[in-house]
Amino acid sequence: MLNLDKLDRQILALLQENARLTIQEIGQQINLSKTPVHERIKRLEREGFIDRYVTILDKKKLDNLLMIYCQVTLDKQTRDTFADFDAAIRQLPEVLECNRVSGTFDYLVKIISQDMEAYNRFYQERLSVIPGILHISSFFVMAEVKNSTVVPI
């Protein structure tokens, strides 16, 4: 990793686990005073190592109980077709993640929904009508074994 020393890595690890830690709390854990911790965090933000701070919500408490992965195959694998699909999928708040992949299909899409009926409406009215889609295969998550936002440092 570019420009990261041991203290930078420790700061990033701590912030990944709890972005609400104060500068003082971080400093206590890594044996550094507040000013250098603050300066390091600002540098890490400026250099793009810290992309953004988010709050992770409990999906179940919000009645989003169904997680779906879709394999999407486009009818043409051209730059324009990919760009059009990318733009359309970004407009769908139900889509949590979308990755263009290699292999037998073009995209792996992670979707959240309240239930099967809501997903069926989303599928028929919003997802399957995106121009350029040839095929969609849906896979329903039965149990979430691991869900982490922590990137190994």
C-alpha positions in Angstrom: 0.0 0.0 0.0 1.2 3.4 -0.9 2.2 5.8 1.9 0.8 3.7 4.7 2.9 3.0 7.8 2.0 0.9 10.8 0.1 3.7 12.5 -1.9 4.5 9.4 -2.9 0.9 9.1 -3.9 0.8 12.8 -6.0 3.9 12.4 -7.8 2.5 9.3 -8.4 -0.8 11.1 -10.0 1.0 14.1 -12.1 3.2 11.9 -13.4 0.2 9.9 -14.6 -1.4 13.1 -16.1 1.8 14.6 -16.1 5.0 12.6 -17.6 6.9 15.6 -14.3 6.6 17.7 -13.1 10.0 18.7 -9.6 11.1 17.7 -8.7 10.9 21.4 -9.9 7.3 21.6 -7.9 6.3 18.5 -4.9 8.1 19.9 -5.1 6.2 23.2 -5.3 2.9 21.4 -2.3 3.5 19.2 -0.3 5.6 21.6 -0.4 8.9 19.7 -1.6 12.3 20.7 -4.7 13.9 19.2 -3.0 16.3 16.7 -1.0 13.7 14.8 -4.0 11.3 14.8 -6.2 14.1 13.4 -3.6 15.0 10.7 -3.2 11.3 9.7 -6.9 10.9 9.3 -7.2 14.0 7.2 -4.4 12.8 5.0 -6.0 9.4 4.7 -9.2 11.1 3.6 -7.4 13.4 1.2 -5.5 10.6 -0.4 -8.6 8.5 -0.8 -7.8 5.7 1.6 -10.9 6.6 3.5 -13.7 6.9 0.9 -16.6 7.8 3.1 -18.2 7.2 6.5 -21.5 5.2 6.6 -23.9 3.8 9.1 -24.8 0.1 8.7 -28.5 -0.5 9.4 -30.1 -3.7 10.6 -31.9 -4.9 7.5 -34.3 -7.1 9.4 -35.5 -4.3 11.7 -36.4 -2.4 8.5 -38.3 -5.4 7.1 -35.9 -6.1 4.3 -35.8 -9.8 5.0 -35.0 -11.1 1.5 -31.6 -11.0 -0.1 -31.2 -12.0 -3.7 -28.2 -12.4 -6.0 -28.9 -12.2 -9.7 -26.7 -13.3 -12.5 -27.4 -11.0 -15.4 -26.4 -11.7 -19.0 -26.6 -9.0 -21.6 -27.5 -9.6 -25.2 -24.3 -7.8 -26.4 -21.0 -7.4 -24.7 -20.2 -4.0 -26.0 -19.0 -0.8 -24.3 -22.3 0.9 -25.0 -24.4 -2.0 -23.7 -22.3 -2.2 -20.5 -22.5 1.6 -20.0 -26.3 1.7 -20.5 -26.8 -1.2 -18.0 -24.5 0.4 -15.5 -26.4 3.7 -15.6 -29.8 1.9 -15.3 -28.7 -0.3 -12.4 -27.3 2.7 -10.4 -30.8 4.1 -10.4 -32.3 1.2 -8.5 -32.1 1.6 -4.7 -32.9 -2.0 -4.1 -29.6 -2.9 -5.7 -26.9 -3.0 -3.0 -24.0 -4.1 -5.1 -23.5 -4.7 -8.8 -20.2 -6.1 -10.3 -19.3 -6.8 -13.9 -17.6 -10.2 -13.8 -15.9 -12.7 -16.1 -17.4 -16.1 -16.8 -20.7 -17.3 -18.1 -22.7 -14.2 -17.2 -21.9 -10.5 -17.2 -23.0 -9.1 -13.9 -23.5 -10.3 -10.3 -26.2 -8.1 -8.7 -27.0 -8.1 -4.9 -30.6 -7.0 -4.2 -32.6 -6.5 -1.1 -36.4 -6.8 -0.8 -39.1 -7.1 1.8 -40.4 -10.4 0.6 -40.9 -12.5 -2.5 -43.9 -10.5 -3.7 -42.0 -7.2 -3.5 -39.1 -8.9 -5.3 -41.4 -10.2 -8.0 -42.7 -6.7 -8.6 -39.2 -5.3 -8.7 -38.1 -8.0 -11.1 -41.0 -7.6 -13.5 -41.3 -3.8 -13.4 -37.8 -2.5 -12.9 -35.0 -5.0 -13.4 -36.1 -7.2 -16.4 -37.2 -4.1 -18.4 -33.6 -2.7 -18.5 -32.7 -2.6 -22.2 -30.0 -5.1 -23.3 -30.8 -7.8 -20.8 -30.8 -11.3 -22.3 -31.1 -13.5 -19.2 -31.5 -13.1 -15.4 -31.0 -16.0 -12.9 -32.1 -15.2 -9.3 -30.7 -16.9 -6.2 -32.3 -16.4 -2.8 -30.2 -16.2 0.3 -31.4 -18.8 2.9 -28.9 -17.8 5.6 -26.3 -15.0 5.8 -23.2 -16.7 7.0 -20.9 -13.7 7.0 -21.5 -10.0 6.2 -18.6 -7.7 6.7 -17.5 -4.3 5.5 -14.0 -4.7 6.9 -11.2 -4.8 4.3 -8.0 -6.7 5.5 -5.2 -4.2 6.0 
